[in-house]
């Protein structure tokens, strides 16, 4: 038998130009027949008569249908679901633009569920809940009103709630659940768990608790899934003790924690750094004859590593091996040492892993490469890459990107290009991160032509640049003083609906300030503020530097008040820029600028900002140049008192 075409994907057929009378014989006169066809009840009978006898139906009949007659046909098929679903498919095939109401869609849903065509039924529910103007009350009443008439079953209401959850319409799902409850319709515990799980996933803890409280007033069929969902909800909200109290409540109802429950609690404790409670929970598991699983140990090891307890983490790893479990959490320990730059211990655990017969995978190798690359050990990173290849472990785009990032940081761009070419030759497709890393490397070098070539190649591969890519290129052009091209890139961003952010504006303003174009920098400041983007201390420091370079030191000092009015408070860099500006100003000693520099230093101290080595370097060198050794030594002594050791810059 040929497979039936799904009714939701039927093509529209052209309307035959034949009269109804040529299709189905009519016993009464033509005039009386046409009068009868105007009656909804006769139309329903006519369609049912043809359906049950397997006769073709004139398409004109379908075009006379309305939601009410459509529903009536389905209700008449309550004891013959085969005929009902045949009618649904024929209408979808011959009248695809039929305008359903909530009532007609509800009838179709009931028939399809009874026919076990769950996927098609859910598609219609989704269509129903997305109809503009249809309220939850209308939809629930339509489903409820057609439930008995269409001879359906309660699974329809389960599917209704699940569809809202799957469509991520969680608030609407709760409203539908409550409306069904008011009509004394209890959806299954599985549907309830689906709703609770959805609310938990998006962190709506309070609403999940409300729904649960409503459930327990009427239900006695709560199960372990309900328990685990609610424990996860509490743990995600950081209420671990509340979760433990909830376990006690559920035990009183005869529902007991399982290994999933304990793993959830242990993972929560580990995330919070409360390792002792996590270990105590693991001991409690064993007391209840539940053996810790690989997931249990993984949570403990991850928690220990995150909190720097690597010796204890190694002990747990050894315990796992003794218990016959193959640890896959070496990556956590190795990753911890990789992040903090303890490369010796990183390699130590890697070798320990190998000594236990564990074969490193792509993740472990990438962690090792990342550790070496971040801390400038590129040769070692490339050795790990060679070991990967020797062992037959293929490098993926993440591994290549990690290596490229390390090479670019060390300005090894020729090697980065060679690795990029190798990557392409081996069929590993460069991604957005690949191109942005290389573009950044060439921008830092000042090779803007190569950076733009990479940008064009990125576009040709249909990889869409984002604000990070554009900001990188803008920074590159600002560094080489090509402000026109930097502004053009900003305009290109906007044309592609990528909004410039505070980094974009800060980079451009810094470029204009470095070039002495202070009015252009403040034009961008005004544009940025008008767009609701708040300036930060980096942007403000760029403008202070611009004033100083422009010889407008007084305006730079006055700008501090403007900064504070925007909620940005001067930092050490701000004050150092002003002090250094007074030192560099021509004829500063004649103008008494050293006294002003000293005044700024005092304001800095009064504002609770600690001076750094650069502060003292500028002040001491300034007073020495003025041959005021008394003040120079005063600041020298102050510098020593604050723990700074003089160097050859003094």
N, C-alpha and C positions, 0 to 999 in steps of 0.2 A: 504493500500500500504506500502511495506517495505521502511524504511528510506534509502535514498541514502547515500552510503559511501563517506565521505569527500575525495576529490581528493588529498589533500595534505598528507593524511595518508594511501594511498593505498599500498598494499603489491605487491611485484614484482612477476609476474607469469612466469612460465617456458615457453620457446619458443616451440610451437607445431611443430612436425615434419611432417607437411602436406603441400602439395604444394598449391600455390595460386589457381590453376585451380580447385582444389577439393572443394573450398569454394564458389566461385562465378562463374557462367557460363560465358564464353567469346564467343562472336559470331564469332570473326575472328579466323584465324589459330593460332596455338601455337607459331610459329616463329614470326608472326606479333605482337602477344600480348606481347611477351617479349621485342620486339623492342619498342613498345609503352610505356611499363612500365618504360623505361629509361627516358622518358620525364616527366618533373615536372608537366606540365599542365595535362597530362593524369593521373598521380598519384593523383592530386587534384580532378579531376573529378571522379575517381574511388572511392575515400574515400567519397566524397559527395553523390554519387549515392547510396552507401551502407548505409550511415547514414540516408538519407531521407527515405529509404525503410525499415529501422529497421533491416537490415541484419547484420550478424556477419562479421567482417573484419579480414582477415588473418593477423596474427601478423607481417608477413614479410613486410606488407605495412608500418606499423609504423616504422620499422627499416630502411625504405628507406626515411623517412622524414628528412628534414633539416629545419633550422629556416625559410628559405624563403617559402618553401611549406607549413609549419605549418601556417605561417601568411596568405598565400593565401587562405587556407581553411577557416580560421576565417573571412577573408574579404568577402568571398562568402556567409557567414552565417549572414551578417549584418542585414537582415530582418527576420532571423530565429534564435533568440538567444538560443532557446531550443536545436537546432542541434549544435550550436557553443559550448555550455557548455558540451554537450554530448561528443563532440570530445575532448575537454580539459580533461575530466575525463578519457576517454578511453586511451589517450596517457599517462596520469599519471599512469594509472593502468598497462598497457601493456609494456610501455617503460619508466620506472621511471628514467632512466639515460639519457634521451634525453637532449642533450646539447642545451639549449636555447641561443638566442642572446637577446639583448635589444629590438629588433624589435618584435620577437616572444612573449616575455613576455609582451610587451606593448599591442599586439593584444589580448592576453588572459585576461589582466587586463580590457580592454574595454568591452569584452564580459561578464565577470563576474560582472562588475558594472551594465551593462544593465540588467543582470539577478538578480540583487539585492543580489548577494553573496559578500557582502562588505568585510567580514572577509577574505575570500579566495583571493579576489583581493588585499587586503592590504598585505597579506602574500607574494604574488608575487612581489608587489612593493618593499617590504623589501628585498626580494631575489635579485631584480634588482639593488637596490642601494648598496648592499653589494658585488656585483660581482667585482672581482678584474679586474682592467684595464678599467672599464666602467666609463667614465667621465660624469659629470652632463649634458654637452651639448649633448652627445650621447643619454642619457636617455630621456632628454626633447624632442629632435628631434624625437626619436622613438615614444614617446607617442603622440606628435603632428602629426607626419606623419601618424599614424594609426587611429587617432581620427575620421576623416570623413569616411575613408574606412571601418571602423568597425561599423559605425552608433552609436557612443557612445554619451555621454553627458559630460558637463563641470565638473560634480562632480568628475570625474577621477582626475582632476588637484588639486581639493581640497584635495582629499585623498592622493595624491602624496606629497603635502606640509605637511599635518598632519602626515604622516608616518615618514618623516624626523624629525619632532618635537618630536614625541613619541619615536623615536630611539635616542633622545638626540644628533642628528647631526645638531646642530643649525646653524653653519656657512654654512653647505651644504644646509640647508633649505633656508637660505637667498639667496644663489646663485641660487637655483632652482626657487625661487620666482621672482628673477630679470630676469632670462632667460625666464620665462613664460611671464613676462611683456614686454620684447622685442619682443615677438611674438604676442603681443596684446591679450593675454589671461588673463583675470581678474578672479582670484580666488575669492570665496565668502568672505564676510566680516568675517564670522565665521572662515575660514581658516587663514585669516590675524590676527584675534584676537588670534588664537591658536599660531601662530608664535610669536607675540608680547609677549604673556604670557610666552612662553618658554624662550625667551630672558630675560625677567624680572626676572624669577625665578632663573636664574643662575647669575644675576647681570650684564649682558651685556647692560648697560644702553645706551651707545653711539650708539651701533648698533641698539638697539630697536628704538631709536629716529630717526636714519637714515631711517629705514624701514617705520616708521610712516610718516615721511616727504615725502617719495616716494608714500605712499598710498594716502595722501590728495591731491596730484597734479592731481589724476585721479578719485578719488572716491567721491561720495556724500552720501554713505550709512553707514557712521560711526555711531556707536550707543553707548549706555551707557556702554556696555561691553568694547568697545575700550577706552572710557574715563577712566573707573576704572582701566583698565590694565596699562595705561600710568601714571595715578596718583600714582599707587603702585610702578611703575618703578622709578619715581622721588623720592618718599619717601624712598625707599630702598637705594637710592644713597645719602640720606641726603639732597636732594634739595627740601625742602618742599615749599619754596617760589616760586620755579620754577613750582611746581605742581599747586599752586594757580593761577599763571599766565596762566598756561595751561587751567585751568577751565574757565577763562575769554575768551580765544580763542575759546573753544568749545561752550560756551554759544552763541557766535556770530554766530556759525554754527547751532544753534538751538538744541544743545545737552546739557542737564542740569544734574547737580550732583544729585545723589540719596543718600540714607542712607549709602550704601556701600562706596561711595566716601568720605563722611564725617567721617565715622568710620576709614577709612584708614588714613586720615589726623590726626584725634585725636590720633590714635595709634602711629603715627610717632612723633607727638609732645610729647606724654607721654614718649616714649622711649628716647627722647633727654632730658627729664627733663623740657621741656618748658610747664609746666602745665597750665599757664595762657592762652597761645595761644590755648591749647586744650580745656579749658573751654569756651573760646570765640567762638571757632568753634562750640561747642555744642549749645551755645546760637544762633549762626547763623543758625543752623539746625532748631531750633524751629521757628525762624523768617520765614523760608521757609515752615512751616507746616510739618516738619519732626520730629517725636517724637524720642528721643534717645532710642535705644534698649538696651538689656542686654549687648551686645558686646560694645556699646558706654560707658556705665558706667564701665564695666570691665577695659577698657583701661585707663580711668581716675583714677580709684582706684589703679590700678597697678602702674601708674606713680606717684601718690601721695606717695604710700608706698615706692617705690624705692628711692624717694627723701626725705624720713623721715617725710612727712607731714601726720602723722597718725591721728591727730585730724580732719583734713579736710577730710581724707579718711572715717572716721566714719560718718561725716556729709553727704557725698555722699551716703554711705550705707543706712543711714536713709531715704534719699530722694528716693532711689530706692524702699524701702519698702512702702513709702507713695504713690508712683506711681503704686503700685501693681506689682512690679517686685520682683522676688525672687532672692536675691543676691547670686551668687556663687563665689564672690570674697573675701569672708571672708578668704579663704585660702591664698590670697595674703597678707592681713593684718597680719594674724597669722604667715605666713611665714616670713614676714619682722622682726617681733619681735623675732621669733625663730632664725633667722640668727644673729641678733645683741646681742643675749643673754639676752634680757629683758623678762625673763620668766614670771614675774608678769603680764605684759601687754598682753603677749601671751595668758595666761590663761583667762585674763579679756575679751578679744575679743572672745575667745572660748565660755565663758559663755554668753556673749551678743548675740552670734549667736544662742545659744540654747534658750535664752529667747524670741527670735523672732519666735520660732517654727521651726527653720531650723535643720534638722538632719545631724550631721557630717557624712562625708563619709570616705572612705579609705584614700583619699588624705589628708584630714584634720588631721586624726589620725596619719598618718605617719609623717606629719610636726611636730605635737606635740611631738611625740617620738623622732624625730631627734633633736629638740630643747633641750629637756631634756638630751638626750644622749651626744650631743656635749659638754654640759657644766657640765658633771659629775653627773647629777641628775638621776642616773639609777633607783632608787626606784620609782621615779615619772613616768619614762618612762614605767616601767613594770606595774604600775597602769593603765596607759592609755591603754596598751595592754590588760589588764584584762577587762577594760571597753568595748573595741572593741569586745571581745569575748562574753561578757554578752549581748551586743546589737545585736549579730548575724552578726557582720561585720567581714568577714573572712580576716585574715592576708594573704597578698601575699608575693612574694619573696622580693619585695622592702622593705616592713615593717620589715620582718625578718632580712634582711641584715642591716637595720638601727639599730635595737636592738643589733645584733651581733657586729656591729662596736663599739657601746657604751660599751658593756660588755668587749670587747677585750682591748679597751683603758684604762679601769679601772682594767685590769689584772684579770678579773673575768672569767677565762677560764673554770672552772667547770660549771658555770651557762651558759656560751656560748655553751658548749658541750650539755648540757641538752636541750637548746633551739633548737640547730641544730637537735637533735634527734626528738624533738616534730615536727619540721618543716617537716621532712621526713615522720613521722608517719601520718601527716595530708594530705599527698599527695602534698605538695608544693615542687617542684623540686629545689634543690640548683643550683645556676648558678655560672658562673665564679667569680662574685663578692663575693658570699658566701664563696667559698673556699679560695680565695685570702685574705679575711679578717681574717679568722681563721688561715691560714698559717702565716700571719703576726703576729697575736697574740702569737702563739707558738714560732715563731722565736725570738720575743722580749723577751720572757721568757727564751729562750735558750733550749727549748725542741724540738730538731731537729728531733728526731725519730717520734714524733707525727706530726710535720710539714710535714715530708716526707710521712707518712701514708695518710695524707689528700691530698697530691700531687698525690699519686698513685690512690686514690679514684677518684680524679678529672679526671685523664686520663681514668679510667675505665668507667666513665660516658660520655666519648667522648667530654669532655669539654677541649678545647685546651688552654693550658697556653700561656700567652704572655710575653713580656719583663718585665712587672710589677711583675708577679708571680715569674719568674726566679730571678729577682733582689732582691725580698723579701727573697727567699731561700739563695741566695748568701750572702746577708747581715747577715742572721742568722748564716751561717757557719763561716763567717769572725769574728763575735762577739765571737764565742766560739773557735776561733783560728784554725779551720780545713780548712786551705787554699787549701789543695789538693782537698777536696770535693767541695769547692767553684769553683775552676778552672774546675773541671769535669762538673759542672753544666753549666759554661760558654761554654764549648765545646759542651754540649748537646743542648744548645740553637742554636749554629751555625749549628749543624747537622740537626736541624729541621727548618732551614732557618728563624730563628728569630735573627735578627741582634742585637748584644750587642750595647747599647747606652752609652752616657756619664755617666749615673748613674751606669751602670754595671762596667765600667772601674774605676770610682771613688770609688765605694765600694770595689773593689778588691785591688786597690792601697792603700786605707786606711787600709785594713786588713793586707797587707804586711808591711806597715809602722809601724803599731802597734806591729807587731811581730818582727820588726827589720830586715826585709828582703828588704832593700832598693834597691839592684840591681834588684830584681824581680818587684818591683814597677815601676822602670824606664823602664824596658823591656815592661811593659804594656803601659807606657806613649808613648813610641816610636810606639808601635803597634796601639794605639789609634790615634795618629797624622797621621800615614801613611794611616789610613782609612778615613782621612778627618774629624774626630771628634775633634772639638775644645775643649780644656780644659776650665773649669770654675774656679772660685775663690775657691770653696770647694775642688776641686781636688788639686789645687796648695797649699792650706793650709795643706792638708794631707801630701804632700811631704815635706813642710817646717817642719812640726811636725816630720816627719821621720828623717830628718837631725838632728834636735835637740835631739831626743831620741837616735840617734846613736852617739852623741857627736861631730857631724860635723857642728858646729855652723857657721863657716866661709862659708862653702858651702851653708848652708841654707840662709845666707845673700846674697851670690852671686846669688842664685836662683831667687831673686827678679827681677834681670835684665832679666832673661829668661822668667819670667812671663810677664813682660812688653812687651817683644818682641812678645809675642803671643796675645797681646791686653788685658791681664788680669792685673788689677791694684791691688796692695796689699790693704787689708782692715784692720780694727781694729784687727780682729782675727789673721791675718798674723803677725802684729807687736807684739801683745800680746804673740804669740807663741815664737817668737824670744827672747823677753824680759824675758819670763818665762824660756826659755832654758838657758839663761846666769845665771839666779838666781840659777838654779838647778845644774849647772856644778860644779863638784868637784874642790875644791881649786880655786873657781872663783875669790876670793879676791886677791889671789897672782898673778893671771894672769891679774888683772886689768879689769875683765869682767864688773864690775859695770859701769865703764866709757863707755864701749861699749854699755851696756844696755841704758845708758843715751843718747848716740849718736843715737841709734835707736828711742828712744822716740822723740828726736828733729826732726829726719827725718819724723817721723809719723805726727807731728804737721805741719811741713813744707809742707808735701804732702796733707794737708787739711783733714786729718783723725782725728776725735775727739776721744780721749782716753775714755775708760769706767772704771767702778769700778775695773775690773780685772787688767787693766793696772796699776793703782795706787797701788793696793794690792801687786802686784809683786815688784814694785819699792820700796815702803816703807819698805816691809819686807826684801828686799835685803839689803838696806842701814842700817836697824836696825841690821841685822845679822853681818854687817861689822862694827857696832858700829859708823857709820857715821850719828849721829842724826841730824846734821845740814841739810844734804841732805834729810833725811827722813822727817823732818818737812817742808822742802821746798815743797816736793811733797804732803804732807798732806794739806798744805795751798792751793796749786794749786787744789787739789781734792775738797776742800770745795768751792773754787771760782767757780768751774764748776758745783756745785750743788749736789755733792755726799756726803752722810752722812756716816761716818765710822761705821763699824759693827764689830762683834767679830773676824773677819778674820784678822784684822790689828794687 
